[in-house]
């Protein structure tokens, strides 16, 4: 998974999943890599980690997208859609060329 795609996937799923383990499973990456990516996104200001003080497990955090993170998610989503549209158009073009060869 490319860096931008991984960042987008983390930003898409971070608020829906309860912990790093479930995020790692969803993205099919190691927990160590998940932790590394989350720390980088926190350092960039895209994600905010809040500790559950009432929780018995003091290592459990709730991850929230910041305004900067939301803007990055929008920008990465637009780039992803543009890339997929270009791929789609290329596939349609190839398919039409193949159909022309068959007729």
Backbone bond lengths (Angstrom), bond angles and torsions (degrees), N, CA, C in turn:
res aa  C-N    CA-C-N  psi(-1)  N-CA   C-N-CA  omega(-1)  CA-C   N-CA-C  phi
1 X - - - 1.454 - - 1.524 107.75 -
2 X 1.307 116.27 130.44 1.459 120.76 179.57 1.521 110.67 -69.98
3 X 1.335 115.06 159.64 1.454 121.15 -176.58 1.525 112.84 -57.48
4 X 1.338 117.71 -47.76 1.470 120.53 179.62 1.519 111.41 -64.48
5 X 1.325 116.81 -40.24 1.464 119.98 179.64 1.524 110.75 -66.40
6 X 1.334 117.17 -39.76 1.455 120.77 177.93 1.526 110.41 -64.35
7 X 1.318 116.22 -44.50 1.467 120.34 177.93 1.525 110.33 -59.06
8 X 1.328 116.87 -45.82 1.466 120.74 179.38 1.524 110.62 -61.20
9 X 1.313 117.86 -44.01 1.465 120.70 -179.22 1.528 111.01 -63.20
10 X 1.328 116.90 -41.15 1.468 119.70 177.59 1.526 109.85 -63.64
11 X 1.322 117.41 -46.18 1.465 120.63 179.92 1.525 111.88 -63.41
12 X 1.326 117.05 -32.55 1.472 120.56 179.03 1.528 112.20 -70.55
13 X 1.327 116.83 -35.65 1.465 119.71 -169.88 1.530 114.93 -107.95
14 X 1.312 118.99 -9.88 1.459 121.19 -170.03 1.524 113.63 -60.78
15 X 1.298 118.57 -37.19 1.466 119.71 -177.22 1.527 112.63 -83.08
16 X 1.321 116.87 -15.39 1.465 120.58 -177.43 1.529 112.56 -89.54
17 X 1.334 116.70 -25.77 1.460 120.53 -174.86 1.524 110.36 -100.66
18 X 1.326 115.60 150.27 1.454 119.55 -170.26 1.523 115.15 -84.27
19 X 1.333 118.05 -25.52 1.457 118.60 -176.93 1.527 111.10 -154.99
20 X 1.335 114.20 175.47 1.462 119.29 -178.18 1.528 111.85 -64.49
21 X 1.315 116.45 -34.68 1.472 119.75 -179.67 1.523 110.93 -62.99
22 X 1.324 117.36 -45.51 1.468 119.95 -179.81 1.523 111.04 -67.96
23 X 1.339 117.51 -34.74 1.463 120.75 176.23 1.525 110.31 -66.33
24 X 1.332 116.69 -43.14 1.468 121.26 178.71 1.522 110.52 -60.83
25 X 1.323 116.91 -43.00 1.464 120.53 178.48 1.522 111.38 -64.20
26 X 1.315 117.40 -42.57 1.461 122.27 -179.64 1.529 110.72 -61.99
27 X 1.339 116.81 -41.21 1.458 121.76 -177.00 1.526 112.84 -89.40
28 X 1.320 116.03 -5.91 1.465 122.96 -179.25 1.532 111.52 57.90
29 X 1.331 115.28 47.19 1.456 122.17 174.83 1.527 108.06 -130.60
30 X 1.327 116.98 168.79 1.467 120.50 -178.40 1.531 110.27 -72.77
31 X 1.320 115.09 159.24 1.461 120.90 177.11 1.531 109.21 -65.61
32 X 1.328 117.23 -36.29 1.459 120.78 177.82 1.518 112.06 -61.48
33 X 1.330 116.34 -44.09 1.465 119.82 178.03 1.524 110.57 -66.86
34 X 1.312 116.59 -38.14 1.466 121.08 177.01 1.517 110.10 -59.78
35 X 1.327 116.51 -46.89 1.452 121.52 179.47 1.523 110.76 -60.97
36 X 1.329 116.93 -43.40 1.459 122.60 179.54 1.535 110.83 -60.89
37 X 1.328 116.41 -46.47 1.472 121.18 -179.42 1.521 110.49 -65.03
38 X 1.335 117.25 -43.94 1.462 120.27 179.44 1.523 111.61 -61.04
39 X 1.334 116.98 -43.58 1.463 120.08 178.63 1.525 110.92 -61.46
40 X 1.330 117.36 -40.28 1.464 121.46 178.90 1.527 110.48 -64.78
41 X 1.333 117.30 -42.18 1.468 120.80 -179.77 1.524 111.53 -69.73
42 X 1.320 116.75 -32.66 1.473 120.47 174.70 1.527 109.17 -67.09
43 X 1.336 117.00 -43.02 1.470 121.46 179.89 1.532 111.47 -63.29
44 X 1.328 116.41 -33.93 1.466 120.62 178.56 1.527 112.02 -78.07
45 X 1.321 116.81 -11.44 1.456 120.71 179.75 1.517 114.42 86.69
46 X 1.334 117.44 15.35 1.468 121.56 -179.75 1.528 112.04 -84.37
47 X 1.316 115.79 -28.59 1.464 121.64 -176.93 1.526 108.46 -130.82
48 X 1.313 114.42 145.71 1.454 121.47 175.72 1.525 106.91 -118.40
49 X 1.327 117.18 133.74 1.468 121.23 179.06 1.514 108.37 -106.18
50 X 1.326 115.38 127.52 1.459 120.61 177.47 1.510 108.91 -117.42
51 X 1.329 115.95 131.88 1.452 121.69 178.97 1.526 109.26 -82.36
52 X 1.318 115.79 140.28 1.463 121.01 174.68 1.526 107.67 -84.33
53 X 1.313 118.05 98.48 1.460 120.27 -176.82 1.529 111.89 -68.02
54 X 1.315 117.61 -30.67 1.460 120.92 -179.43 1.523 111.82 -78.12
55 X 1.312 117.26 -15.00 1.454 121.63 -177.12 1.523 109.88 -76.52
56 X 1.325 117.26 141.40 1.463 122.01 177.19 1.526 110.86 -65.42
57 X 1.334 116.79 -33.25 1.460 121.86 179.13 1.535 107.82 -87.59
58 X 1.322 116.97 99.41 1.472 121.44 -174.82 1.524 112.38 -72.16
59 X 1.335 117.86 -8.41 1.462 121.07 178.65 1.522 112.68 -89.97
60 X 1.320 117.60 -1.78 1.456 120.28 -177.95 1.532 109.85 -88.29
61 X 1.322 114.86 131.02 1.453 121.32 -177.90 1.519 110.63 -120.18
62 X 1.316 114.79 156.88 1.452 121.40 169.60 1.519 105.59 -109.28
63 X 1.317 116.06 129.16 1.455 120.93 -178.01 1.523 109.63 -102.30
64 X 1.321 115.76 131.91 1.456 122.15 -178.60 1.516 109.83 -126.80
65 X 1.325 116.23 141.43 1.462 120.30 174.56 1.524 108.75 -75.81
66 X 1.312 115.69 136.39 1.457 120.39 173.89 1.529 108.02 -87.48
67 X 1.320 116.96 174.19 1.473 120.19 176.43 1.531 109.60 -60.07
68 X 1.327 115.69 -41.00 1.467 120.77 178.10 1.534 109.91 -63.06
69 X 1.328 116.68 -38.43 1.460 121.46 178.16 1.520 112.38 -66.29
70 X 1.313 116.36 -38.90 1.469 121.05 177.92 1.524 109.73 -63.96
71 X 1.341 116.45 -43.85 1.466 120.33 178.45 1.526 111.06 -62.53
72 X 1.333 116.96 -40.76 1.469 121.05 178.40 1.526 110.34 -65.85
73 X 1.332 116.78 -40.12 1.460 121.07 178.08 1.528 110.59 -61.29
74 X 1.312 117.24 -42.01 1.467 121.58 177.75 1.520 110.35 -63.19
75 X 1.330 116.81 -47.73 1.468 120.88 -178.70 1.525 111.33 -62.18
76 X 1.330 117.23 -44.52 1.466 120.53 179.88 1.528 111.57 -67.45
77 X 1.329 116.89 -35.60 1.459 120.84 178.09 1.524 110.44 -65.54
78 X 1.329 116.74 -42.73 1.463 120.12 177.96 1.529 111.19 -62.24
79 X 1.340 117.38 -42.88 1.464 120.96 178.19 1.533 110.73 -63.55
80 X 1.340 116.37 -40.65 1.455 121.47 179.20 1.528 110.68 -62.31
81 X 1.326 116.70 -45.90 1.467 121.41 179.98 1.526 110.59 -63.50
82 X 1.326 117.21 -43.43 1.471 120.59 177.88 1.525 110.98 -59.96
83 X 1.330 116.21 -43.14 1.464 121.05 179.72 1.540 110.68 -63.82
84 X 1.309 116.85 -42.76 1.470 120.75 -179.51 1.525 111.37 -69.20
85 X 1.340 117.39 -36.44 1.467 120.28 176.15 1.525 110.65 -62.49
86 X 1.336 116.20 -42.81 1.465 120.43 179.01 1.529 110.15 -63.11
87 X 1.322 117.01 -42.37 1.469 120.71 177.02 1.522 110.92 -61.69
88 X 1.324 116.52 -43.32 1.460 121.67 179.21 1.525 110.47 -60.50
89 X 1.331 116.59 -47.53 1.467 120.49 -179.21 1.526 111.17 -62.38
90 X 1.315 117.41 -38.00 1.462 121.29 177.49 1.532 110.80 -65.52
91 X 1.321 116.73 -41.37 1.471 120.17 178.01 1.527 111.58 -64.67
92 X 1.329 117.52 -41.42 1.462 121.46 178.04 1.525 109.62 -61.31
93 X 1.321 116.58 -43.89 1.457 121.49 179.33 1.538 110.54 -61.16
94 X 1.319 117.54 -45.82 1.464 121.47 178.37 1.526 110.93 -62.08
95 X 1.338 116.34 -42.00 1.461 120.90 -179.77 1.533 110.41 -63.20
96 X 1.318 118.36 -42.49 1.457 122.24 179.26 1.532 110.75 -64.17
97 X 1.329 116.85 -39.12 1.463 120.53 177.19 1.527 111.00 -63.62
98 X 1.324 116.60 -41.27 1.464 120.54 178.64 1.531 111.38 -66.38
99 X 1.328 115.88 -40.56 1.463 119.49 177.44 1.526 110.72 -61.62
100 X 1.347 116.00 -37.97 1.462 120.44 179.05 1.522 111.43 -64.99
101 X 1.300 118.84 -31.66 1.466 123.10 179.48 1.526 111.40 -73.99
102 X 1.326 116.29 -30.83 1.464 120.99 -177.10 1.514 111.17 -76.48
103 X 1.322 118.77 -34.04 1.460 122.02 -176.85 1.468 113.08 -73.02
